[in-house]
Amino acid sequence: MNGDVILFSCPTLSSIVTFADMQHKGRSQIRERIEELSFQLEAWARAYHVSDEPVVSDQDYDACLRELIQLETEHPDLRLPDSPSSRVGAAPRENVEKHRHLIPMLSLANAFSLEDVESWANRNLRFLKSPEDLFVPLVVEEKMDGLALSLTYTLLDTTKPEKGYSLRLATTRGDGTIGEIVTPNAKTLREIPLKLAASASGTLKAALGEIPSDLEIRGEIYMDHKGFEKLNELLAGKGQKLAANPRNAAAGSLRLLDSKLVAERPLRFFAYQIAGLRIAQSETLKLLSSWGFAVNPNWTILKSFTELEDRIHHYASLRQQSGAAALSYDIDGLVLKVDDPEKVALLGSIANSPRWAIAYKLPAIEAQSFVESIEVQVGRTGQITPVAWLRPTSVGGVVVSRATLHNEEQIRLKDIRIGDTVWIRRAGEVIPEVIKVETSLRPGNSVPYAMPELCPACRTKLVREKSALLCVNRLCPAKTVERIRHFASRHAMDIRGLGEQLVERFWELGWIKTLPDIYRLRDHETELKVLEGLGEKSVTKLLEAIENSKKQTPEKFLFGLGIDLIGETTAEDLVNQERVNGDLETLFALSEEELVELDNVGPGIAQSLAKAARDAHFRSELDELRELGLENCIKSPRDVGPRKTTEGGRLSGFTFVITGTLDRSRDEIKKDLKALGATFTDSISKNTNYLIAGEAAGSKLVKAQKLGVTIWGQTELDRILAGASPSEL
Ligand code: IVH
């Protein structure tokens, strides 16, 4: 480089910087320049996202950012702690650290109609002992279909609050109590301020009379439609798997380990809450915006039911629109929040949801499509599941090309045929499903769909067992691959990196044909490292993850073994029973008669366990796994005594099964109901008291109806969580 080569220059901020200039500039000038650039970049980011008025072009912003990074690289000691250069990402994280939220992150109860909202409002009035004809003003916001993020901001100097707050931590919601730390990733979003506007401490002092040292600010990470399309184009270009919808894309992106990659993802953020502070919601939104956050502008205050009704109708019609009139991002409803902070404090929360807010769910989006073909998939237990391939159709902004048909019975009941025009539905995170066939558009030569006679993977004749169709070939490649994939999956042995594609590849190479083979993979280390697309680093990580999985608990291991009917809950329940006490050998030594004597074990589970225990292949696989170092997965006596049950809870003594898609994850709902004394099992038996059935409930619902088990939907569930007893429903 000669003396007058132009280095990274920020065209808008002073003039061109030359290499010679830099040589002559003293440290203090460089420090000044770094400060100037940092300040300006943050101010521009704020102007862009808060006032929606970009002051400079993206190119200019990037040029300044590059200059700042260059200076910081050469003078790392001069880098400011909240430098906007964190927007481009930091070194990859090695593992995922957890954080306990200062204030738990609750979820919202749902309303599906105006009547639901009305009864919620009336319940609140009764709770507040207010007159019945009162309307408590509500703030209505869009319910962003993304994922919640909590940002902890801390005073830089508690003795000098005027110095302001800086972003210390960003975490996902996790289970509401403990979330995953994603700070470097969150810092890449320009819509998240690294420092709060200097006015923050002053406005808080005025509003609260004090200045909290930590603030937990919450909002939603999301991807707009344009960003989602861009990301999928990028992934398609790299030959990678496409994201199914914007929410999955956002969630996957936020949890990437390498924040440099996150910086390339079109993630966005809307702030909507300051946890734990007594400030009106309408004021909160204004404050957040003045502090530099992006706040969704589509909020309003409602002062009557008529206004509420109008608002809901507005959104119902917005759903039908496309093009410029439609929203440019996904929402899955509206959130109604009591505005008055005193009332919010009085209302408090029940179980996992606040009383002061409710989600109004907009109806699922439906669209017409066409069945191009029907294919069957083989599950790990050999069960055959039919899937429809559809003409790619946009359902509320997401392109759908596949839908589950559940089982043979569903195809027969709905009479779904290849060549049919069908109505499909996408609701929340459910895999799209076919609701009904438009028979008037059916071609004359169409024939009912017949399930195949042979397994599509190994050509073995399929066997019909009750309503299921099964491949019983032990060595069926599809079954084996599924079984291994299940064993390695997150809720089982959690072997990160051993996903479907690798399992298939290793199976084809003959390296992993059985579960014990996973633990012999290190014998192929040299070959692995030269395998296309893997790389030394990921091989080391994979082998490490395999090694670490030897420390998993017997419940995870038992679930991972993929025994029929032994779901996650049953596995956990079995391992913790006094008689089993963390020892799977003891469990497998019990006879079918002894097994039914255990708590929550019906004849189906007992039969399935006993069958597995008698199977010589299964036993020898277990022996091999023990020899390969998994003895703690097979036996880990519990330190604490037998599982404690909640005495005297509203639901104690009742056994529940949960199925289908509900408003929250099944784990979360279970946690809430367990706190009220409920016991859960995975399958329906005559001992089941209640089935909680969400959308797309399948065989469990049918079985419960047959056995006369009481069935609850989302509404009953909401009422129980709101304080009702089963007898009051
Ligand atoms: S307020 C106490 N406001 O919905 C709960 N949540 O089901 C405070 N969400 O986990 C949440 N948009 O991820 C709130 N405008 C909004 C929202 C919103 C989306 C999500 C959020 C939360 C979930 C609750």
Boltz pocket constraint, residues with backbone or C-beta under 6 A from the ligand:
constraints:
  - pocket:
      binder: B
      contacts: [[A, 105], [A, 106], [A, 107], [A, 108], [A, 109], [A, 141], [A, 142], [A, 143], [A, 144], [A, 145], [A, 146], [A, 147], [A, 148], [A, 149], [A, 173], [A, 219], [A, 220], [A, 272], [A, 273], [A, 335], [A, 354], [A, 357], [A, 359]]
      max_distance: 6.0
